[in-house]
Amino acid sequence: MASSPILSLASSTASSALPCRRRFLHNLKATSNQMTFLGNDHINSKQSFFRTSMSVAVENSKFTDITMAPPDPILGVSEAFRADTNEMKLNLGVGAYRTEDLQPYVLNVVKKAETLMLEWAENKEYLPIEGLAAFNKATAELLFGTENPVILQQRVATVQGLSGTGSLRLAAALIERYFPSSKVLISSPTWGNHKNIFNDARVPWSEYRYYDPKTVGLDFDGMISDIKAAPEGSFVLLHGCAHNPTGIDPTPEQWEIIADVIQEKNHIPFFDVAYQGFASGSLDKDASSVRMFAARGLELLIAQSYSKNLGLYAERIGAINVVCSSSDVAHRVKSQLKRLARPMYSNPPIHGARIVANIVGNSDLFSEWKEEMASMAGRIKSVRKKLYDSLCAKDNSGKDWSFILKQIGMFSFTGLNKAQSDNMTNKWHVYMTKDGRISLAGLSSANCEYLADAIIDSYHNVS
Ligand code: PLA
């Protein structure tokens, strides 16, 4: 019996090296294993009672049918990265901005706003369900421009959300409740979490063509015909700028045609704006697609996020805006968004909302933010160019790498398949998503050549 791997695991010598809590759990598990093996008869009654109750607790869990969930395709990459001890490792998985030294970056303007907030010593009372009024005003104005008729006519229902994801989720709940027979059309491919959000909200979705691997560009004809073919009154999810993961946006002319088709089909445009100001460096330019749709008098939904453009990832600050045909409708829509939010999370967190409101509401801080945002966008553009130059200089196969320069935003869609992406990670310690996306925000100039070597090797030597 002593030779049984189960019982030898339970021996006190094996467990004594473990820290206290782990040792307890270890012994607990071993005890339950031992129980199965020996049976109750061999143990005196006092021990038996103790061990049986422990054993029951472990073996008869009500949760035994819960299987292990797979790691998240994006956030799980960071977990794997942290476990790698190789010096050359690069985390190009999640879209989080890093400095040239590959350190996380807190914007100076955010630090200034926080210093002011500390001085003011504001309280921590609950926010109203819809969030901080000054934030909701600032966020809608940033999106549409202060003089936009939709703002002046009070036709926008704005509710502060738990960043982009929470705002999308709230909109999905609104669709599920008020448009139960409608579906959402999402681009193929899209940000990995979109499908989860609609699945969990029980909103049916289907895909429209977006990316053409042959041209490494937009499949515009495919996109238009799929939007046309969808049942009238569908929601069409569009990335306002810097499409994730492809980095390919429609041209202004193509946006107009997309709007024409959506209008013809009575669809409802639903924008995900997670990168305003981060794509081009200009807040206004990156909002032009949304503003064009609003200028047509359409009703539309827009989810916003301040994770990237203000680096407020962990503050979970964003908003859902619903542009309505009248202020009266907007009023009612807002009341229902609040009704959906209340049982989900009651009311949103205050800190990030105050940061945004204080920065946008102070002309000095606002200008400083725009400069810092432009410099973050500029750093990403410069590593994009350096990566392209390194690929061209090192690869003599004649492959055209210029698609990398045509993409915008923080990502590059390399065209590497899953096996090639695995090679990037397993051989080169470059962590990225398995769809071939790399986050250039996690790259420094010093690492561009190394990354180019990894891409060239994976592209040519792995099929
Ligand atoms: N929408 C899109 C298109 C996004 O790319 C992201 C973030 C979000 C919404 C949500 O961000 P938020 O909830 O933090 O506001 N996408 C990241 C991170 C940057 C992630 O997957 O959560 C990405 O690496 O794709």
Residues whose N, C-alpha, C, O or C-beta is under 5 A from the ligand:
A	BS01	PLA	I74 G93 V94 G95 L162 S163 G164 T165 W191 N244 D272 A274 S305 S307 Y313
